[in-house]
Amino acid sequence: MDRAPPIPSAKSAPAPAPWSPRRAVYFVLGWLFFGLGVLGAVLPVLPTTPFMLLAAWAFSNSSRRFEHWLLEHRWFGPGVKRWRAHRVVPARVKRVSYATMLVTFTLSLASGRLSWWALLAQAALMAYGAWFIWRLPSKVPETATPGAEG
């Protein structure tokens, strides 16, 4: 019987221990983050990828079965695998992120409903988010092994 190539995991640790309160919390968080990521796929103001990355992390701490399911998911798996293998954020995703941040901040400013300190906090968090994704590569390195890009 042929064995499938190993799934990249956040940890090289053995499978999670038998169910415990801590493992149950990670499992619930995994589904919460997954649900938020699915909402982000249809709502322009909510991101998808960060929530899927958090879901994969939570499932890696609670359920190898659901971690594997997410990594092999037709729509969400490739991005998670690419992130785990190379810390890559595609240029298209970066552009959408920047545009979403700009539109959201502009609407917040134009609404006049937020105090100056809330706008300042929002701008600071968005600036950090923009810097964080800007510094990441947009493509899988050419030196990467074939098939490792997810």
N, C-alpha and C positions, 0 to 999 in steps of 0.2 A: 504494500500500500504506500503510495507517495505521500510524503508529508509536506504540508504547506510551509512556506517560509515563515520564520518567526515574526510575530506582530511587534512593532516597536512599542515599548512600554516606558512609562515615566520612571519606572523603577525596575531593577533587576531582582527585586525581592520575590520570595515565593508567594503563592496564592494567599489571599487574605485568610486570616484565622476564622474559626467558626463564628457565627453571628454573635455580635456583641452590641451594646448600645452605641459605641463609637462607629462601628461598621455600618449600623443602621442609619446613623446620621449622615455618613458619607453617601450611602445609597439614596436617601431622600434628597440630599443636595444634588446628586447626579441627575435625578429626574427633574428637579426644580430648574437647574441650569439648562438641561436639554429643552424643557418646555419654553424657557425664556429665549433660547436660541431659535426654536421653531417660530415663535412669535416674531423674532427679529428678522426672519426670512421673509415675512409678509408686511411688517411695519417698518417704514423707512427710518424712524427715529430710534429704533432699538437694534443694536449690533447682533450679528449671529455668531461670528467666529469666536469672540472671547467667551461666550457662554458655552459653545461646544468644547472649547479647550478646557474650561472649568468642569464641564460634565465628564470629559474623558479622565481628568485628574481625579474627580470624586469616584468614578467607577473603578479606577485603578486601585483605589483604597477600599473598595467594597465588593465589587463583583467583576471578576475577570470575564465572565460571560457577557455582561453588558458593555464592558470596555471593548471587547472584541467586536460586539455587534455595532457599536458606534464607529470603531475604526474601519469596519467593512461597509458602513452605510453608504449607499449610492451617492447621496448628495453631500453629506457632512464628513464622511471619512477621509477623502483625499486631502482636505485642508488640514485636518488634525494630524494626519500622518506626515504631511509636508512640514508642519510646524515642529513636530517631535523630532524629525530626522535632521532638519536644516535650519529651523527658526526662520522660515521664509514667509513673507506676507506679499502676495502678488500685487503688482503695480495697480491693477484695477481696483483691488480691495482698498489699497491706500488712497486712491483718488476718491472713492466713494466715502471713505472715512473722513477725509479732509472736508469734502463738500457737505457731508451731514453735520459735522461740527460747526462749520461756518453758517449754514442755514439755521441750525438750532440756536446758536448764539445770537444771530441777527434777529430771529423771531423773539427771543427772550428780551433782547434790548428794545425792540420795537413795541413789545407789549406794554412796557412801562409798569409791569406788575412786580418785578423783582427789585429788591433793594440794591444799593451800590455794592454792598459786601457780598451779596449772593451772586451778582454778575461777576465780581472780581474772582470769587471762588470758582464759578463755572469757567471763566476764561483761563484760570490757572490750571484747573484739571484738564481742560481741553488742550491747552498748550503742552502739558506733560504727555497726554495721549498722542498728540501729533508728533512730538519729538520722539517718543518711544517707537512708533511705527516707522517714522522716517529713517531711523538709524538701522533698521532691519533690512536684510537683502530682499530684493523683489523676485529673484530667480534662484533656482537650485544651482549651487556651484557646479561648474563643468567638471570638477574633479570628483564629483559624487559618483557612487557606484550606480550602474544602470538599474532602473526599477526602484531605486530608493526614494524617488520623489513622490511616491504615493499615487 
